[in-house]
Amino acid sequence: YDPEVHRIMELDARETSELTHGVTMIGSHTAHKEKLLQGLVGLMPKLDLHIYGERWTYPARAPELRPHIRGMALIGGRYAKAIRAARINLAITSWAGRIEVDETTTRTFEVPACGGFMLHERTPELLELYEEGREVTAFGSVEELASKIEYYLAHPEEREAIARAGHLRCVPAYSYDQRMKEILAYASSRGTAHAAD
């Protein structure tokens, strides 16, 4: 995450009204996301779900999802505020148990950095980064996703505790700045080791 952009930001009354939803999914369209969200809406037809991102409005997507699609990509402060305002932020990868695809997304780091509560697709890499149930919540099927949404919407105090713990794990450890320092320190140590040879 970029600490200049992905940070806890205060919302005014209008932003709170516009951006506070039960569940927010921010990300460009993929067939995997569409299928998962279609299944979720099938299980929870009255869910307050808002979908933001590229390629959701054209070509037309699943009819069940159209009422939930906002279509626009959120960037900068508006993105950080939408994460902060959402009761639950979904982080959907292309994982589905396939080793050739990413197990994390930018949201894996940006949601906690912005102070948001994250419900993430469960992957081995995610569980190396965060402690499930304390710093992040995760799902492995659409049924588990619906169950977790229902539970955490009804337990705001647990959502807030997990969001705080996720933020503390993420910030500053997973920032671009911190990761670059680690890369440079590693490169420097390797250079010193080779010089000694």
N, C-alpha and C positions, 0 to 999 in steps of 0.2 A: 504494500500500500504506500501511497505518497502522503507523508504526514502534513503537507501543506493543503491537501484536498480532503483526504479521508480522515476526518476528525469529528469529535462531538461538536455539533453546532446547535445553537438555540433556534427555535422556530417561533415565528409570530403567530397570532391567532388565525390569520388567513392561511398560512402554510400548514398549520396543524389541521385545519378543517379540510384542506385539499389533499393532504398527503397521508393522513392517518387512515389505514385500512386494516382489516383483520389479517390478511396475508398479501404481501407484495413480492412479486417476482420481477427482477430487473435483469434483462439479458437478451441478447439477440436470439431470434427464432432458430430452433433446430427441430428436426422430426422427433427426437427423443423427448425434448421438453414438451412439445405439443401433445404427444401421446400420454405422457405422465400427467399433465395438467387436465387433459380431456378426461382421463380416468378419475382424477381428483374431483372435478366438477360433477361427474356422474355419481360419485359417492356422497358429495356434499353440495347439492344444487343451489343452496341458499348462501354459500360461502361468500364473504366479502373479499373477493380476490381481484387484485389489479395487476395487470401485466404490462410492463414497460420495456421497450427495446426495439431494435431494428428488425425488419422483415416480418413483423406480426400482422401487418394490415394488407400486404400485397405479396403474393397472391392470397386470396381469401383463405382463412384457416378454418378449423373445425367450428361448425355453427355453435356448439355449446360454449366455445371460448369467446366468441365475438363480443358479448356484453362486458367481458372482463378486460378486453384489450384496449390499452390507452394509446399504443402505437408509437409514441415518441420515445426517443432515447433520452435518458436523464444524464446530465453531465455536471461536473463541478460541484458547487455548493448545493444545487438542487438535488443532485444524486445523494450527497451525504445527508441532507435533510430528509429525503424520502426514506432512507434506511433508518434513520433515527425515529421517524414518525411511525413506521410500520410496527404493528404488534408482533408479527412474525415475518422474517425475510427468508425466502427460499433460495438455496444455493443448489442449483441442478447442474450436474456435470454431464459428460457423455459416457460415464463409467460403465454401468450395467454389467460389471464383472469382467470387462474386456481389458486386457493388459496393454493394448496398443493405443489407448486413449488416456486423456488427462484425468487424474483423480482429484484435482482441485481446480478452482477457477479463480479469477481475480477477486470474486466476492468472498472466497474463503478467508481472505485477509481484510478486504475493505469493509465488510459488514461489521466484524468486531471492532475494527479501528474507529468506525463511526458510532459505536455504542449500541449497535442493533442486536436484536435477538436473532440468531441464525439457526435454521433447520436445514441441514445439509445432507445431501446424498451420502450414505455411509461408504467410505472407501478406506483401504489400508493406510494411505498417505494422510488422510484427514485425522485418523486416530493416532498417528505419530505426532501431529501438530497440536491437537487439543484433547482434553479428557472428556469423553462422551458422558453426558448427564450432569457435568459440572461446568464445563466451559463452552460446550456446544451440544446441540441435540442433532440426532441423525435418524435417517430412515433408509430402509432397504427395499420397500415395495410401496405401491400406491395405497394399499390398505394401512400399512404402518404410518405412512405420511398423513392420511386422514385422521387416524387415531391420535397421533401426536399433535396435530393442529387442534383437534377438539379439546384435548387435555390442556395444552398450554394457553389456549384462548381463555379457558376457565380458571387459570392459575397465574395471574399477572405477577404475583410476588416471586414465583419461581422463574418466570421469564426474566424478570429484572435481575435476579441474582445470577442467572446463567449469563446474561448479557454483560454484567459487570465483570464476572470472572473471565469471560472470553476476551473482553477488552484488555484486562490486565495481562493475560497471556500473550496477546497479540502486540501490544504497544509497550515498548518500541521494538521488540524482538523481531517482528516480521516486516518491518519497514524496508523500503528499498535502500535507504541510507544505511541501516544496520547490516543488511545483507551484503552491501558493497564493502563495508568495513571488514566483514568476515572473509570475503573473497580476497581482498587486498592483503589481509593479514596472512591468509593461507599461501597466497602467491609469494609473499615476502619470505615466509618460513621455508618454502620449497626452494627459493633462490638461495637462501643462506645454507640450506642443507647441501645443495649441489656445489656451492662454492667451497664448502668444507671437504668435498670429495676430491 
